[in-house]
Amino acid sequence: MSSVLDPATGMFLSGMREAGGKPLYELGVDEIRATISTASAQLAAPLADVHQIVERRIPVEGGEIAARIYTPRPIAAGEMLPLVVQFHGGGFVAGDLDTHDSISRYYARHADAIVIAADYRLAPEHRFPVALEDSYAAVIWASEHAAELGADAGRLALTGDSAGGNLVAALCQLAKARGGPRIAFQALIYPVVDFDLGASYQSRTLFGGGDYFLSMRDMELFLSLYAADAARDAADPRLSPLKAADLSSLPPALVVTSGCDLLRDEGKAYADRLAAAGVPVEYRCIEGTIHACMSFAAAIPLGLEALQFVASRLTGALE
């Protein structure tokens, strides 16, 4: 694997440095949320046209969460489209349906699927495992309401990026353990799957110092805000899916990493463990770019290529 940045990614990072903004770990929670929202609004891929967008609320224990349902085109009588439930990234602290609107639209349009973008309650107001349990409730809701949305619950995929990828990996394990909805496919996009921040991964050494967007100090902050007991919770497979003893009988998977991302090697390790457990898995590293490249696709063409790739694999898996 190469650690050489592609020119557009290099220009993006240079622009960030020249702008002189503080790193995420130096910001307060409200500032982190505002920074991620602003960057997503300015740098997301152009919004794909879809036929219909509907806002819904999903009941969860102790409250409710927002969901946004994207229908790519008019659905013919008797037709059922595949169903994709998407979970946004943001370190469990930031991100929402708006920060990932572009990605949701893209999947709906280019995978020809009903996409349910599911929100979840954020830390530090709601600590682990609230985000996971909210997300599990969203998966159950999606499966139970698929038919009324014009979707086929038998062709249900989960996808998420970064913290959302963490949730998807954990959700597939949870659905297996609880006898939950059958998930046909999981797409994990630069996921964090090992919150043992003392673990040795070459990519953490190469890219965790702060020059490649996401840093180890950012990861330490996110863990401290999300986990009530960092050491205990980091060993829990619900937070660190790589820690699970048995990965057999999980849904077929796609794992996508970025070549210059500190999370690259743990993502590869998870793909390797899935394969060793007999799970059909495809691993793809997008060389030369950084964490969250899909969220910055307007500035980083490799991010758009990653979106196209994931959409194509969703299409193929849900035919």
C-alpha positions as a Markdown table, in Angstrom:
| # | Residue | x | y | z |
|---|---|---|---|---|
| 1 | Met | 0.0 | 0.0 | 0.0 |
| 2 | Ser | 1.2 | 3.5 | -0.8 |
| 3 | Ser | 1.2 | 6.5 | 1.5 |
| 4 | Val | 1.5 | 9.0 | -1.3 |
| 5 | Leu | -1.4 | 11.4 | -1.5 |
| 6 | Asp | -3.2 | 12.0 | -4.8 |
| 7 | Pro | -2.9 | 15.6 | -6.0 |
| 8 | Ala | -6.5 | 16.6 | -5.2 |
| 9 | Thr | -6.3 | 15.2 | -1.7 |
| 10 | Gly | -3.0 | 16.9 | -1.2 |
| 11 | Met | -4.5 | 20.2 | -2.3 |
| 12 | Phe | -7.5 | 19.7 | 0.1 |
| 13 | Leu | -5.3 | 19.1 | 3.0 |
| 14 | Ser | -3.1 | 22.1 | 2.1 |
| 15 | Gly | -6.2 | 24.2 | 2.0 |
| 16 | Met | -7.2 | 23.1 | 5.4 |
| 17 | Arg | -3.8 | 23.9 | 6.9 |
| 18 | Glu | -3.8 | 27.3 | 5.2 |
| 19 | Ala | -7.3 | 28.1 | 6.6 |
| 20 | Gly | -5.7 | 27.8 | 10.0 |
| 21 | Gly | -8.7 | 26.1 | 11.7 |
| 22 | Lys | -8.2 | 24.2 | 15.0 |
| 23 | Pro | -8.0 | 20.4 | 14.9 |
| 24 | Leu | -11.1 | 18.6 | 16.1 |
| 25 | Tyr | -9.6 | 17.5 | 19.4 |
| 26 | Glu | -9.2 | 21.2 | 20.4 |
| 27 | Leu | -12.8 | 22.0 | 19.8 |
| 28 | Gly | -15.9 | 21.8 | 22.0 |
| 29 | Val | -18.7 | 19.5 | 21.1 |
| 30 | Asp | -20.9 | 22.3 | 19.6 |
| 31 | Glu | -17.9 | 23.5 | 17.5 |
| 32 | Ile | -17.2 | 19.9 | 16.3 |
| 33 | Arg | -20.8 | 19.6 | 15.2 |
| 34 | Ala | -20.8 | 22.9 | 13.4 |
| 35 | Thr | -17.4 | 22.3 | 11.7 |
| 36 | Ile | -18.5 | 18.9 | 10.3 |
| 37 | Ser | -21.9 | 20.3 | 9.2 |
| 38 | Thr | -20.3 | 23.2 | 7.4 |
| 39 | Ala | -17.7 | 21.1 | 5.7 |
| 40 | Ser | -20.3 | 18.6 | 4.6 |
| 41 | Ala | -22.5 | 21.3 | 3.2 |
| 42 | Gln | -19.6 | 22.9 | 1.2 |
| 43 | Leu | -17.8 | 19.9 | 0.0 |
| 44 | Ala | -20.3 | 17.1 | -0.6 |
| 45 | Ala | -20.9 | 15.7 | -4.0 |
| 46 | Pro | -23.6 | 17.4 | -6.1 |
| 47 | Leu | -27.1 | 16.4 | -5.0 |
| 48 | Ala | -28.6 | 13.6 | -7.1 |
| 49 | Asp | -32.2 | 14.0 | -8.2 |
| 50 | Val | -34.6 | 11.5 | -6.5 |
| 51 | His | -38.3 | 11.1 | -6.9 |
| 52 | Gln | -39.4 | 11.6 | -3.3 |
| 53 | Ile | -38.0 | 12.4 | 0.1 |
| 54 | Val | -40.1 | 11.8 | 3.2 |
| 55 | Glu | -39.3 | 12.6 | 6.8 |
| 56 | Arg | -40.3 | 10.1 | 9.5 |
| 57 | Arg | -39.8 | 9.5 | 13.2 |
| 58 | Ile | -38.8 | 6.1 | 14.6 |
| 59 | Pro | -39.6 | 5.2 | 18.2 |
| 60 | Val | -36.7 | 4.1 | 20.3 |
| 61 | Glu | -36.3 | 3.4 | 24.0 |
| 62 | Gly | -36.6 | 6.6 | 25.8 |
| 63 | Gly | -37.5 | 8.7 | 22.8 |
| 64 | Glu | -37.4 | 8.8 | 19.0 |
| 65 | Ile | -35.0 | 9.4 | 16.2 |
| 66 | Ala | -35.3 | 11.0 | 12.8 |
| 67 | Ala | -35.3 | 9.1 | 9.5 |
| 68 | Arg | -35.3 | 10.3 | 6.0 |
| 69 | Ile | -36.7 | 8.0 | 3.3 |
| 70 | Tyr | -35.4 | 8.4 | -0.3 |
| 71 | Thr | -37.3 | 6.9 | -3.2 |
| 72 | Pro | -35.3 | 7.0 | -6.4 |
| 73 | Arg | -38.1 | 6.9 | -9.0 |
| 74 | Pro | -41.8 | 6.1 | -9.3 |
| 75 | Ile | -42.5 | 2.5 | -8.3 |
| 76 | Ala | -44.7 | 0.5 | -10.6 |
| 77 | Ala | -47.7 | -1.5 | -9.3 |
| 78 | Gly | -46.4 | -4.6 | -7.6 |
| 79 | Glu | -42.8 | -3.6 | -7.9 |
| 80 | Met | -40.4 | -3.8 | -4.9 |
| 81 | Leu | -37.1 | -2.1 | -4.8 |
| 82 | Pro | -34.1 | -3.1 | -2.6 |
| 83 | Leu | -33.8 | -1.4 | 0.8 |
| 84 | Val | -30.7 | 0.3 | 2.1 |
| 85 | Val | -30.4 | 1.6 | 5.6 |
| 86 | Gln | -27.6 | 4.2 | 6.0 |
| 87 | Phe | -25.9 | 5.3 | 9.2 |
| 88 | His | -23.9 | 8.5 | 9.1 |
| 89 | Gly | -20.4 | 9.1 | 10.5 |
| 90 | Gly | -19.2 | 11.8 | 12.9 |
| 91 | Gly | -17.4 | 10.1 | 15.7 |
| 92 | Phe | -20.7 | 9.4 | 17.5 |
| 93 | Val | -20.6 | 13.0 | 18.5 |
| 94 | Ala | -21.5 | 14.9 | 15.2 |
| 95 | Gly | -23.2 | 14.3 | 11.9 |
| 96 | Asp | -26.9 | 14.0 | 11.0 |
| 97 | Leu | -29.2 | 13.4 | 8.1 |
| 98 | Asp | -28.2 | 16.6 | 6.5 |
| 99 | Thr | -24.4 | 16.0 | 6.6 |
| 100 | His | -25.0 | 12.8 | 4.7 |
| 101 | Asp | -27.9 | 13.9 | 2.4 |
| 102 | Ser | -25.7 | 13.8 | -0.7 |
| 103 | Ile | -24.5 | 10.3 | 0.0 |
| 104 | Ser | -28.1 | 9.1 | 0.7 |
| 105 | Arg | -29.3 | 10.6 | -2.5 |
| 106 | Tyr | -26.4 | 9.1 | -4.4 |
| 107 | Tyr | -27.1 | 5.6 | -3.2 |
| 108 | Ala | -30.9 | 5.9 | -3.9 |
| 109 | Arg | -30.3 | 7.1 | -7.4 |
| 110 | His | -27.4 | 5.0 | -8.5 |
| 111 | Ala | -28.2 | 1.7 | -6.6 |
| 112 | Asp | -31.9 | 2.1 | -7.6 |
| 113 | Ala | -33.0 | 1.4 | -4.0 |
| 114 | Ile | -35.2 | 2.8 | -1.3 |
| 115 | Val | -32.7 | 4.4 | 1.1 |
| 116 | Ile | -33.6 | 5.0 | 4.8 |
| 117 | Ala | -31.1 | 7.4 | 6.4 |
| 118 | Ala | -31.4 | 6.8 | 10.1 |
| 119 | Asp | -30.2 | 9.2 | 12.7 |
| 120 | Tyr | -29.2 | 8.2 | 16.2 |
| 121 | Arg | -28.8 | 10.1 | 19.4 |
| 122 | Leu | -25.3 | 11.6 | 19.9 |
| 123 | Ala | -22.7 | 11.6 | 22.6 |
| 124 | Pro | -21.9 | 13.0 | 25.1 |
| 125 | Glu | -25.6 | 13.5 | 25.8 |
| 126 | His | -26.2 | 9.8 | 25.0 |
| 127 | Arg | -23.3 | 7.5 | 25.7 |
| 128 | Phe | -22.6 | 3.9 | 24.5 |
| 129 | Pro | -24.5 | 1.8 | 23.6 |
| 130 | Val | -27.4 | 4.3 | 22.9 |
| 131 | Ala | -26.3 | 4.9 | 19.3 |
| 132 | Leu | -26.2 | 1.2 | 18.6 |
| 133 | Glu | -29.5 | 0.5 | 20.2 |
| 134 | Asp | -31.1 | 3.4 | 18.4 |
| 135 | Ser | -29.7 | 2.0 | 15.1 |
| 136 | Tyr | -30.9 | -1.5 | 15.9 |
| 137 | Ala | -34.4 | -0.1 | 16.4 |
| 138 | Ala | -34.1 | 1.6 | 13.0 |
| 139 | Val | -33.2 | -1.7 | 11.3 |
| 140 | Ile | -36.2 | -3.4 | 12.8 |
| 141 | Trp | -38.4 | -0.5 | 11.8 |
| 142 | Ala | -37.1 | -0.6 | 8.3 |
| 143 | Ser | -37.7 | -4.3 | 7.9 |
| 144 | Glu | -41.2 | -4.1 | 9.4 |
| 145 | His | -42.2 | -1.1 | 7.2 |
| 146 | Ala | -40.5 | -2.2 | 4.0 |
| 147 | Ala | -43.6 | -3.2 | 2.1 |
| 148 | Glu | -45.4 | 0.0 | 2.7 |
| 149 | Leu | -42.4 | 1.9 | 1.4 |
| 150 | Gly | -42.3 | -0.2 | -1.8 |
| 151 | Ala | -39.2 | -2.1 | -0.7 |
| 152 | Asp | -38.3 | -5.7 | -0.4 |
| 153 | Ala | -37.3 | -6.6 | 3.2 |
| 154 | Gly | -35.6 | -9.7 | 1.8 |
| 155 | Arg | -33.1 | -7.4 | 0.0 |
| 156 | Leu | -32.0 | -5.4 | 3.0 |
| 157 | Ala | -28.5 | -3.9 | 3.1 |
| 158 | Leu | -26.9 | -1.8 | 5.8 |
| 159 | Thr | -24.2 | 0.8 | 5.1 |
| 160 | Gly | -22.3 | 3.4 | 7.0 |
| 161 | Asp | -19.1 | 5.4 | 7.0 |
| 162 | Ser | -16.7 | 5.9 | 9.9 |
| 163 | Ala | -18.7 | 5.7 | 13.1 |
| 164 | Gly | -21.6 | 4.6 | 10.9 |
| 165 | Gly | -19.5 | 1.8 | 9.6 |
| 166 | Asn | -18.8 | 0.8 | 13.2 |
| 167 | Leu | -22.5 | 0.7 | 13.8 |
| 168 | Val | -23.2 | -1.5 | 10.8 |
| 169 | Ala | -20.6 | -4.0 | 11.7 |
| 170 | Ala | -22.0 | -4.2 | 15.3 |
| 171 | Leu | -25.6 | -4.3 | 14.0 |
| 172 | Cys | -24.9 | -7.3 | 11.8 |
| 173 | Gln | -23.4 | -9.1 | 14.9 |
| 174 | Leu | -26.3 | -8.0 | 17.0 |
| 175 | Ala | -28.9 | -9.1 | 14.5 |
| 176 | Lys | -27.3 | -12.5 | 14.4 |
| 177 | Ala | -27.2 | -12.8 | 18.2 |
| 178 | Arg | -30.7 | -11.6 | 18.7 |
| 179 | Gly | -32.3 | -13.4 | 15.8 |
| 180 | Gly | -33.1 | -10.0 | 14.3 |
| 181 | Pro | -33.9 | -9.1 | 10.7 |
| 182 | Arg | -32.1 | -10.9 | 7.9 |
| 183 | Ile | -29.5 | -8.6 | 6.5 |
| 184 | Ala | -28.5 | -9.4 | 2.9 |
| 185 | Phe | -25.4 | -7.2 | 2.7 |
| 186 | Gln | -23.2 | -4.9 | 4.8 |
| 187 | Ala | -21.1 | -2.1 | 3.3 |
| 188 | Leu | -18.5 | -0.7 | 5.8 |
| 189 | Ile | -16.9 | 2.5 | 4.6 |
| 190 | Tyr | -13.6 | 3.4 | 6.4 |
| 191 | Pro | -15.1 | 2.0 | 9.6 |
| 192 | Val | -13.6 | 2.2 | 13.0 |
| 193 | Val | -13.8 | -1.4 | 14.3 |
| 194 | Asp | -11.2 | -1.4 | 17.1 |
| 195 | Phe | -11.4 | 1.2 | 19.8 |
| 196 | Asp | -8.4 | -0.2 | 21.6 |
| 197 | Leu | -6.4 | 2.9 | 20.9 |
| 198 | Gly | -3.2 | 1.3 | 22.2 |
| 199 | Ala | -3.3 | -1.4 | 19.6 |
| 200 | Ser | -0.5 | -1.4 | 17.1 |
| 201 | Tyr | -1.5 | -0.7 | 13.5 |
| 202 | Gln | 1.0 | 0.7 | 11.0 |
| 203 | Ser | -1.6 | 3.0 | 9.6 |
| 204 | Arg | -2.1 | 4.6 | 13.0 |
| 205 | Thr | 1.6 | 5.4 | 13.1 |
| 206 | Leu | 1.8 | 6.6 | 9.6 |
| 207 | Phe | -1.4 | 8.7 | 9.4 |
| 208 | Gly | -2.5 | 9.4 | 13.0 |
| 209 | Gly | -0.3 | 12.4 | 13.7 |
| 210 | Gly | -2.7 | 15.1 | 12.5 |
| 211 | Asp | -1.6 | 15.7 | 8.9 |
| 212 | Tyr | -4.2 | 13.5 | 7.3 |
| 213 | Phe | -7.5 | 15.0 | 8.5 |
| 214 | Leu | -8.3 | 12.4 | 11.2 |
| 215 | Ser | -5.8 | 12.0 | 14.1 |
| 216 | Met | -5.3 | 9.7 | 17.0 |
| 217 | Arg | -6.0 | 12.6 | 19.3 |
| 218 | Asp | -9.4 | 13.0 | 17.6 |
| 219 | Met | -10.1 | 9.3 | 18.2 |
| 220 | Glu | -9.2 | 9.7 | 21.9 |
| 221 | Leu | -11.6 | 12.6 | 22.2 |
| 222 | Phe | -14.4 | 10.7 | 20.5 |
| 223 | Leu | -13.9 | 7.6 | 22.6 |
| 224 | Ser | -13.9 | 9.8 | 25.8 |
| 225 | Leu | -17.1 | 11.4 | 24.8 |
| 226 | Tyr | -18.9 | 8.3 | 23.7 |
| 227 | Ala | -17.8 | 5.7 | 26.2 |
| 228 | Ala | -18.5 | 6.0 | 29.9 |
| 229 | Asp | -15.6 | 3.7 | 30.7 |
| 230 | Ala | -13.1 | 3.8 | 27.8 |
| 231 | Ala | -11.0 | 0.8 | 28.8 |
| 232 | Arg | -14.0 | -1.4 | 29.5 |
| 233 | Asp | -16.2 | -0.3 | 26.6 |
| 234 | Ala | -13.3 | -0.5 | 24.0 |
| 235 | Ala | -13.1 | -4.3 | 24.8 |
| 236 | Asp | -16.8 | -4.7 | 24.1 |
| 237 | Pro | -17.6 | -6.1 | 20.6 |
| 238 | Arg | -20.6 | -3.8 | 20.4 |
| 239 | Leu | -18.1 | -0.9 | 20.3 |
| 240 | Ser | -15.1 | -2.8 | 18.8 |
| 241 | Pro | -16.6 | -5.3 | 16.4 |
| 242 | Leu | -13.1 | -6.7 | 15.7 |
| 243 | Lys | -13.1 | -8.0 | 19.3 |
| 244 | Ala | -15.9 | -10.5 | 18.6 |
| 245 | Ala | -14.9 | -14.1 | 19.1 |
| 246 | Asp | -17.0 | -15.5 | 16.3 |
| 247 | Leu | -17.6 | -13.7 | 13.0 |
| 248 | Ser | -19.2 | -16.7 | 11.2 |
| 249 | Ser | -22.6 | -16.5 | 9.6 |
| 250 | Leu | -22.6 | -12.7 | 9.2 |
| 251 | Pro | -23.9 | -11.1 | 6.0 |
| 252 | Pro | -21.7 | -10.8 | 2.9 |
| 253 | Ala | -19.6 | -7.7 | 3.3 |
| 254 | Leu | -17.9 | -4.9 | 1.5 |
| 255 | Val | -15.1 | -3.2 | 3.4 |
| 256 | Val | -13.7 | 0.1 | 1.9 |
| 257 | Thr | -10.8 | 1.9 | 3.4 |
| 258 | Ser | -8.8 | 5.0 | 2.4 |
| 259 | Gly | -5.1 | 4.5 | 1.8 |
| 260 | Cys | -4.0 | 7.5 | 4.0 |
| 261 | Asp | -6.3 | 6.9 | 6.9 |
| 262 | Leu | -5.3 | 5.8 | 10.3 |
| 263 | Leu | -8.3 | 3.4 | 10.3 |
| 264 | Arg | -7.1 | 1.6 | 7.2 |
| 265 | Asp | -5.4 | -1.4 | 8.8 |
| 266 | Glu | -8.1 | -2.2 | 11.3 |
| 267 | Gly | -10.6 | -2.2 | 8.4 |
| 268 | Lys | -8.4 | -4.6 | 6.5 |
| 269 | Ala | -8.0 | -6.7 | 9.7 |
| 270 | Tyr | -11.8 | -6.9 | 10.0 |
| 271 | Ala | -12.2 | -7.9 | 6.3 |
| 272 | Asp | -9.5 | -10.6 | 6.8 |
| 273 | Arg | -11.3 | -12.0 | 9.9 |
| 274 | Leu | -14.6 | -12.1 | 8.1 |
| 275 | Ala | -13.0 | -14.0 | 5.2 |
| 276 | Ala | -11.4 | -16.4 | 7.6 |
| 277 | Ala | -14.8 | -17.0 | 9.2 |
| 278 | Gly | -16.2 | -18.0 | 5.9 |
| 279 | Val | -18.1 | -14.7 | 5.2 |
| 280 | Pro | -18.1 | -13.6 | 1.6 |
| 281 | Val | -16.2 | -10.3 | 1.7 |
| 282 | Glu | -14.7 | -7.8 | -0.8 |
| 283 | Tyr | -12.0 | -5.5 | 0.4 |
| 284 | Arg | -11.1 | -2.3 | -1.5 |
| 285 | Cys | -8.6 | 0.3 | -0.4 |
| 286 | Ile | -8.9 | 3.7 | -2.1 |
| 287 | Glu | -5.3 | 4.6 | -2.4 |
| 288 | Gly | -4.0 | 8.1 | -2.1 |
| 289 | Thr | -6.8 | 9.6 | -0.2 |
| 290 | Ile | -8.0 | 10.2 | 3.4 |
| 291 | His | -10.7 | 9.4 | 5.9 |
| 292 | Ala | -14.2 | 10.9 | 5.0 |
| 293 | Cys | -13.2 | 11.3 | 1.3 |
| 294 | Met | -16.8 | 10.5 | 0.2 |
| 295 | Ser | -18.1 | 13.5 | 2.3 |
| 296 | Phe | -15.6 | 15.7 | 0.5 |
| 297 | Ala | -16.3 | 14.4 | -3.0 |
| 298 | Ala | -16.7 | 17.9 | -4.5 |
| 299 | Ala | -13.0 | 18.6 | -3.7 |
| 300 | Ile | -11.6 | 15.0 | -3.8 |
| 301 | Pro | -12.6 | 13.1 | -7.0 |
| 302 | Leu | -11.5 | 9.9 | -5.4 |
| 303 | Gly | -14.4 | 10.4 | -3.0 |
| 304 | Leu | -16.8 | 10.4 | -5.9 |
| 305 | Glu | -15.1 | 7.3 | -7.3 |
| 306 | Ala | -15.6 | 5.6 | -3.9 |
| 307 | Leu | -19.3 | 6.6 | -4.0 |
| 308 | Gln | -19.7 | 5.1 | -7.4 |
| 309 | Phe | -18.0 | 1.9 | -6.4 |
| 310 | Val | -20.1 | 1.4 | -3.3 |
| 311 | Ala | -23.3 | 2.1 | -5.2 |
| 312 | Ser | -22.3 | -0.5 | -7.8 |
| 313 | Arg | -21.7 | -3.1 | -5.2 |
| 314 | Leu | -25.0 | -2.4 | -3.5 |
| 315 | Thr | -26.7 | -2.9 | -6.9 |
| 316 | Gly | -24.9 | -6.2 | -7.5 |
| 317 | Ala | -25.6 | -7.5 | -4.0 |
| 318 | Leu | -29.3 | -6.7 | -4.0 |
| 319 | Glu | -30.4 | -7.8 | -7.5 |
